[in-house]
Amino acid sequence: WKQQVCALAKIRFLKLRHEDKTLRSILLLFGLFMLPLAIQFIMLDVWKRLNSWELSSGLYFFPPGKQSHKEVTSLLVFNETGSSIQDFIHALETQNIMLEIATGKNITEKLIHNGAIQVSCENQSYRFTVMCSIETINCFPVLVNIVSNALLRTLNSTAQIRIWSHPFFYENHPELWDYFISSYLIFLLLLLPGFPPHFAMNSIQDYKIKARSQLRVSGLFPSAYWCGQALVDIPLYLILLFSMFGMIFALSYRISMSASEALALFTGIIGYGVSMILFVYLIAFTFRKRCNSCDFWSFIFIAVTLVIFIIDTIMRITSIETISHYFLSILIPLYPLIGIVITSLKIFVENENFSFAGNWNNIFISVFAPYLHCAVFIFLLRWLEVKYGKAVMREDPIFRISPRKEINHQNPEGPEEEDEDVQAERARIREAIDSENQEEKPIIIVNDLRKEYKDKKASSVFKKRKKVATKNVSFCVKKGEVFGLLGPNGAGKSTTINMITGETSLTAGQVLIKGKVPLPLNCKRAQLAF
C-alpha cells in the first residue's frame, strides 16, 4: 500500500508539472488576487503625483531686482552674532532670494515679511531660528530648507535639497490602510475556494482515459489512489493559502496577534486546506460523467462563497449571529475559514471599534469544523467507492473494501444452432468448470456471457426496450495461450473485455479468473496475453 501511494504521488507530481492549463488557471486566479493590490498602489502613486507640489523659496520670497507685493516679500535675516556672517549671507543669495539684513531691533514689531531667519552664536556655535507670519502656510519647512541649502553651500557642495507638500494625502494613515487590508482580506476569502478545482479534479481525466481502470485491474487499492493524489494536491493548496495570507501580514502595518490567535489561524488554515481538497475529490467522483469542468466548479465555489458571505453578514446584524455561525461552520465546507477571519478580524487589524470582533467559542467552532469535514468526506469517499466504484482485486487495507463475490446470473436465452467448433468450446468450458484439478483449469473461463443496455431510442415510453451487446459468449484461455477475439465493429469485443476486467457489470453468465488478479488488458485489440 505504501509503495502504491508513493508511486501515485510521483505520477501526480510529474503530471502536474506538464499540465499547462492548470498552471495558467492558478496564475490567473493569483493574478486576480494581486490585481486589487496593484490597483491600490498605482492609485496611491498617481494621487500623490497629482496632489503634490514643490515648496520652493520663490513662492514666498521674490528674487533680486523685483518689487515686493502681497504674496511674496524679501527674506529678513536678523544678525545677533555681533560679528560678520558674510559667508552665510552669500550662501543665501546664491538661492536667488532678495535679502534684508537687520541688526539691533525687534523684528516682531512689524509683520511685513513672510519669514525671517535669526542667526545667533552660543558657545562658539551658530544657532538658527526661523520665524514665520501666521498667515503664511508651509513657511516653516521652506525656511528650514533655505537654511539647509545655505549650509551646504558653505561646505562647497553643489547638491540641493528639495521639498514637496502633499496636502490631500497622508501615506501612513492607519485607519484608511486598515480598512483597505480588511477589504482585501475579504476579497481573498472569496477567491480561495476557486483554486482546488483547477488541480484536484485529476481523477476525472483518469476516468475518461480509463487509466483508473487499468490501475485497478493491476491491483491498485482505492485508498492508495486517493492518498497518492492528496500527497501532492494538499501541500500545493496549503502553499497557496499560506503565501496569500503571508502577503496580507506583510502589507499590514499594525498586527495584533497573540500566540493563541496565531495557533488558531494556523490550525484553521491547515484544516480548511485538507477539507477543501477532499471535498473536491467527492465532487470529481460524483460528477465524473457530467458537469466535470474544473472552470465550472471553480466559478460555482466562488459564487457560493460570495452568497455565504452575504448571508453571514446579514446574520451578524441580527440577533442570531451565533446560531448562524455554528450552522454555516458545520454544514458548509466553504465557510470555516471565513468564520475564523471575520470573527477574529482583530488578528489582522488592531481596531477596537471594528464591529466584527468575536469571541473564542465561535473561533473554536470554525477552527475544528474542517477536521470534522475531513472525517465525513473520507467516509463518503469510501462509501462512493463501495457503492459506485468498480470491484477491487484485493482487500483494501485502509478503506476495508473486499473483493465482491461472484454472482452467476442465469442466461434467459439458450444457445441457438451453432457450429461444431463452438459446441466443442462450450463442452470444454463445462468440463473446466466441473473439474476439481485447479492446476489444469484455464486462466480465464467465460461462460454464457450476456450484456444488455437500455435502448435510448425506444419508441414507447411504457415498454422499456433493451439492446443486447453480447449473447451467450463462451470461451476459455489456458496458461501461455494467445487468444484472439475477432469481430466487426459493434460485435461486442470491447464489452466482453470490459466484463472480464470488471469494468462493466454483466447481465447474465459467469466469468472466472484464476488468482483473481488479471493483468491489464488491451480492450481495443481484444487480445489477452498471460
N, C-alpha and C positions, 0 to 999 in steps of 0.2 A: 504493500500500500504506500509506503514512504517513497519507494522508487518511482511509482506511478505519479505521485504528487509532484516530486521534483522534476520528472520528465515533462509533465503537463505545464508546470510553471515555466520551464525553459522554453518550451514551444510557444507558450503565450507571450513571453517576453520578446522572442525573435519575431513573431508575427506583428506585435505592436510596433516594433522598430520600422517595419516596412509598410505600415498602414498610413499612407499619406493623407487619406481623407480624415482619419481620426485625428491626426496631428493638426490638420488645418482647422477642424472643428474646435479643438481645445484652444488653439491660438486665437480663433475668432472670439470665443467666449472670454478668454483672458484679455483680449483687446477691448471688448465691451466693458470689462471690469476696470481697465485703465483709462477708458475714454473720459468719464466724469472728472477724474483727477487731472488729466491733461488739459481738458477744457477749463478747469478751475485755475490752473497755473497760467494758462495763456490769457485768460480774462484778467487775472490779477496783474500780469505784466503789462497788458495793454492799458488797464485802468491807471496803473502807476505812471505810464508814459504820457497818457492824455491829461492827467490831473496833477502834473508836477511842473514847476518852472524853476529856473536857476535864480538864486538870490545874488545878484551882482551889486557892486557898490554904486553903479550908475543909476539904480532905482531910487537911491536915497541922497546921493551926493553928486553934484554936477562937476564936470571936468574943468580944467583951467581954460580961461578965455570965454566962458559963457556966463550969463547972468543967472542969478538965483530966482526961483519962482516958488509957488506954493508947495509943489510936491517934492522938489529937491532943493537942498541947501548945501553950503560948504561944510566941511568937517572941522569941528572945533577941536584943537589939540591944546590941552592945558598943561603947561610945564611946571611942575613943583619940585624938580630935582635940584634947582639952584645952580645948574650948570648947563652947558650946551648939549642938546640932543639932536645935532645936525644929521648924524648918520641915520637915526630913526625917521627924521623928517624927510630925508631924501628917499628912504625906502618907501614911505607913504606916497610921495609924489610920483614914483615910478608906477603906481597903480592908477594913474590918470584921475586923481582926486584933487579938487580945489581945497586947500587947507587955510585955516585961520588959527594963528598961534596966539595964545593968551597966557599971561602970567600975572600973578598978584591980584586977581579979582575973583569974585564969586560967580561961577559960571551958571548957577541955577537962578540968577536974578531975572534973566531974560530968556524965554523959551523960543528962540528964533532959529535954532539948529535942530535938525533931525537927530543928531547924535554927537557925542563928544568922547574923546579919549583923554584920560588923566594919567600923566606919567609922573611917578614919584620914585624916590630912592630910599630904601630901607636896608641897613646893614650891608652897604655896598652892592646891593642888588636892585634892579629896576622892578617896579610894580606898576602894572597897567590896570586901570579901572575904566570900564566902559559905562556910559550913561546914555539913555535914550529918552526921547519925548514919549509921553504916554499915548499920544495919538498915532505913533508910527508902529506899524505891525512888522514883526520879524526883523527889527533893527538890531537886536542883541546878537543873533548869530552872524549878521553881516559885519558888525564891528569886531567881533572876535575873529572872524575870518580875515578882516583887514589887518589886525594886529599880527595874526599868524603869518600872513604873506610878507608883512614888513620884516619880521624876524628872520624869515627865510632869505630875504634879500640881503640882510646884514651878514648872513653866513655865506654870501656869494653863491646862492642856489638859484637856479633858473626854473625850478618847479613852481607850480601854482596850485593852491588849494581852492576847490570849487564846491559850492553847497547848493542843494535843491530843497524845495519845500513841497510837501505832499499834504495839502490842507484837507482833502476829501478822502484820504486813505490812511488807515492805520494797520500796518502789516502784521503786527503781532497782537491784534485784537483777540483775546482769548475766547470770549463768548461766541463771536462770529465763527471762529475756526472750530470750536467745539460742536456747534450745530451743523457745520459742514461735514465734520467727521461722522456725526450721528447719521446724517442723511446718506453719506457714502457707505456707511456700515449697513444700513437697511437695504441699499441697492445691492450690496454684496450678498446679503442673506437671500435676496430674491433670485440671484444669479447662480448661486452654488448648486442647487439641485439640478441644473441643466447640464452639468459636466458628466455624471456617471453614464447616462445612456449612450454617450458617444464612444465609450471604450469598454463598457461592461456588458454589452449585448453581443459578445463574440459567439455565444452559443447558437444564436440564430443562423449565422453563417455556417457554422459546423453542421447544423441540421440541414441546411439547404444543399450542401455538397456531400451530405451523408458521411462526413468524417466522424461524427459521433457514433454512427452505427458501426463503422469499421473498427473503431477503438473498442466499442462494447463487445463485438464479436471476438476481438483479440483478447478479451478478458479484463478490460478496464472497469474498475469499480466506479459507480456513480459518484460516491463521495469523494474519491480521488480526483475525478474530473472537476468538480466544483471547487475543491480545495486548491488544486493547482491554478485555476483561474483566479481565485481570491488572493493567492500569494503575490500576484502581480497587480491586480486591479486595486486592492485596498491600499497598499503603500503609495501607489500613484495618486489616488484621490486624497490621501492624508497629506502628501507633499503639497498638492494644490491648496488644500484647506489651510495648512499652517503657513504657507508662503503668503497667501492673501491676508490672513489675519496679522501676520508679521508686518506687512506693509501698513496696515491700519495702525499698529502700535508705533511704527517708525514715524508716521505722519502726525501722531497725536502729541501735542505739546504738554498736556497735563494728563498723566495716567495715575489713577488712584486704584491700586490693586494690592490686596494683601496676599499672603501665601495661600490661604484657604480659597480665596476667589480665583487665583491663578490655577490652583489644582482643579477646581470645579470646571473652569473653562477648558483646561487641557483634557480632562476626563470626558467632558461632554463632546468635544470635537472628535476624539477617537471613537467613541460610541456611535456618534452620528455618521461618521465616515464608513464604519463597518456595516451599520444597518442599511444605509443607502445602497451600498454595493449588493448586499443580499436581496434587498427589495427589487433592484433592477434584474437580478437573476430570476426572481419569481416572475416578473413581467415578461422577460425574454422567453422563459419556458412556456408560460401560458399563451402568449400571443406569437409563438414562433411561426404559425401558419398564416396569420393575417395581422394587420396593424403592427408590422415589425420594423418600421423605420425608426432609426435612432433619432433623427431630427424631429420626427413627430412626437416622440416621447419626451425629448428634451424640452420642446415647447409646452407640452402638457404639464410637465413638472413645474416649470417656471410660472405658468398661468395659475395652476392650483396653489402654488406658494403665495402668489400675489393675492388671491382670493382669501386664503387663510389669514394672511397678514391684515387684510382689511377687516375681516370678521373679528380677529383678536383685538384690533384697535377699537372697534365698536364696543366689544365686550368690556374692555378696560374702562370705558367711560361709564358703563352701567355698574350695577351693584353685584353682578355675577362674574366678576373677574376671575376669582379663584376657581370656581366650578368650570368655567370655560377653559382655563389654563390646564387643569387636570385632564379634562375631556380631550382637548387637542393634543396634549403631550402623549397620552396613552394610545389614542386611536389613529392619529395622523403621523406617519413616519417622517413627513417633510417638516413638521413643526418644531421638534425639541430644540434644535439649535436657535431658532427664532426665539423660543421661550427663554433660553438661557441668556441671550444677549439683551433682549428687550427688557426682561425682568430685572436684570442687573446691569443696566446701561452705565451706571456709575463706574463699572470696571474700566470703561474706556474714557468716560468724560466726568471730570470732577465738577459736578454742578449740583448743589444741594437743592435747587429749586426744580430740577427736572422731575416731571410727574410720573415717570415710569420706574422710579427706584422701588424695587420689590423686596420680598423677604426670602429667607433661606429655605422655607418649605417649598415654595414654587420652584426655586432654583434646583432643589434636590430632585423633584419630580422630573424636570427637564433633563437633568444630567443622567439619570439612571433609566429613563424611559427607552432610549435607544438600545440599551443592553437587553431589556425585555423584548424589544422588537427583534433583536438578533436571534434570541431563542425561538420565538414564534416563527420567524422566517426559515430557520433551519428545519424546524418540524414540518412546515408547509412544503419546503423543497423536497424533503424525504417523502411526504405524502403524495406529491405530484409524481415523483419517480416511481412509487409503488402503483399508483392509480393509472397513470397515463404513460409512464416510461416503458421501454422495452425490457424483455426478460434478461436477467443477468446470467452470466455463465457460472459465476461462483458467488458465494455468500459475501456480501459487503460487510467488512469488519466494523465500519462506523455507522452507516445507515441501518445495518442489520436487515438487509434485503436478501432473501434466499431465492435460489432458482425456482421457477414455477414448475409445478407438477405437470407432466404430460397428460393432456386430455384428448382422448380418442373419440372424435365425433363420427358417428355412423354416416356414411355417404348415402344420400337419399336415392341416388340412381346407380344401378348396377352397370357393369361394363357391357357395351354393345358388341356386335360382331367385330372381332379383332383378328389381326394376322397371327400366324403361328408363333413368330418370334416374340410378339407382345404377350401372348398367352404363356409362353415359356418363361418370360421375365416375371410375370405375376406369380407363377408357380414357384419360381426360385425365391421370390420375396416371402411367400408364405412359409417356405421351408426355413428361411433365415430367421423369421420372427419366432417360429416354434422351436428352433434349435436351442439347446441348452449349452452348447460349447461356445463360450464367449470369444475364444481365440479365432474361431472360424467365421464369426459373424462379420458382415461387411461394415465398413466405417460409417456409411450413410445408408439408411433404409427409408425410402419414400413409398408409402402405401396408400393408394386411392386418394391422392391429394386433390382437394377441390377448393376453389375460391370464387365467391360471388360478391359482386358490388351492386349497390343500388343504382338503378338506371335513372340518370338525371333527366333523360328525355322522355320519360314515361308520359303517355297521353292522358291517362286517367289519374285523378288525384285520390280516388278511393281505392284503387288497386295498385299496390306497390310492385313494380316490375324489377327483376334482378337480372344483372348481366353476369354471365359465367365466364370467368377468365381462364380457369383451368378446370378440367373434369377428368377424374379417375386417372391421374398421373401416378405411375408406379415405376420405380427403378431402384437399384442399389449400386453402390460403389465400393469396391474392395480396396484394401490397403495396397498402395502402389499403382493403382489403376488410374488412367486418364480417361475421364468420361466426358463426352461431348454432347451437349444438349442443343439440337439444331431445330430451326423452325422459322417461318416467315414473321414479319412484323405483326405484333398483336396476338401471336400464338400462345403467349403466357410464359415465356422463358424467364424474364426478369421477375415476374410474380412468383414463379416456382422457387427461384433462388432466394427471394426475399422471405418466403415462408420457411425455407430451410434454415436461414440465418436468424429467424425470429423477428425480422424487421416488419413483416406483415402477418397478421393473425390468419389462421386457416379456418375455413368454413366447415370442412369435413376432412377426414383422412388422418394420417399419422406420419410423423417424422421422427426417426430415431437416429441419434448421432452418438457414436461410441466415444466415451470420455467426456461428453457434454461440452467440449471446448473446440469448436471448428475453427479453422484458420480463416483469415479474411478472404472473401470470395469476390471474383470479378463478375458483377451482375450483367454487364453489357455483353461479354463474350459467353456468359453462362458456362464457364469452364471450372470444374472442381479439380484441384490438384492436392494430393496428400502424399 
